[in-house]
Amino acid sequence: QVQLVESGGGLVQAGGSVRLSCVASGRTFSGYVMGWFRQAPGKEREFVAHITWSGGTTYYADSVKGRFTISRDNRDNAKKTVYLQMNSLKPEDTAVYYCAVRPLFTSSYNYWGQGTQVTVSS
């Protein structure tokens, strides 16, 4: 059974940085895409970034491009971890951040973590 556990959220001032982690377990993720999403209060969940587990190809939402970086640690002897480095944070980045996983050639994310809160103060 796939499990995704996020960590690293917290309170940060505008202009600051935070790194989120998502530890994935339960299967091999070759041929899968790992994504980050966020949901702010009163808003719909939105896509933030994704990375292909095998090739490391990345893609970002326009709202975070140039400020956020997604990466993964897929070494054989390491925990399968996806990171979201968030720099130059803005109050509008305040949200619960979720990691999720889907097979490479599908559009639906079928496993989700529990989320971690990021609050950016002005």
Long-range contacts (C-beta under 8 A, 24 or more apart in sequence): 1-26, 2-26, 2-27, 2-101, 2-111, 3-111, 4-99, 4-100, 4-101, 4-111, 4-112, 4-113, 5-113, 5-114, 6-97, 6-98, 6-99, 6-113, 6-114, 6-115, 6-116, 7-116, 8-116, 9-96, 9-97, 9-116, 9-117, 9-118, 9-119, 10-117, 10-118, 10-119, 11-119, 11-121, 12-89, 12-118, 12-119, 12-120, 12-121, 13-89, 13-120, 13-121, 14-89, 14-90, 14-91, 14-120, 14-121, 14-122, 15-88, 15-89, 16-89, 16-120, 17-85, 17-86, 17-87, 17-88, 17-89, 18-86, 18-89, 18-118, 19-83, 19-84, 19-85, 19-86, 20-83, 20-84, 20-86, 20-97, 20-99, 20-116, 20-118, 21-81, 21-82, 21-83, 22-81, 22-82, 22-83, 22-84, 22-99, 22-113, 23-79, 23-80, 23-81, 24-80, 24-81, 24-82, 24-99, 24-101, 25-79, 25-80, 29-53, 29-74, 29-80, 29-101, 30-54, 31-103, 31-104, 32-101, 32-102, 32-103, 32-104, 33-101, 33-102, 33-103, 33-104, 34-70, 34-72, 34-82, 34-99, 34-100, 34-101, 35-99, 35-100, 35-101, 35-102, 35-109, 36-70, 36-82, 36-84, 36-97, 36-98, 36-99, 36-100, 37-97, 37-98, 37-99, 37-100, 37-109, 38-93, 38-95, 38-96, 38-97, 38-98, 38-118, 39-95, 39-96, 39-98, 39-115, 40-92, 40-94, 40-95, 40-96, 43-95, 45-98, 48-84, 48-97, 49-84, 51-82, 52-104, 53-80, 64-93, 86-118, 89-118, 89-120, 90-120, 91-120, 91-121, 91-122, 92-120, 93-118, 93-120, 94-118, 94-119, 94-120
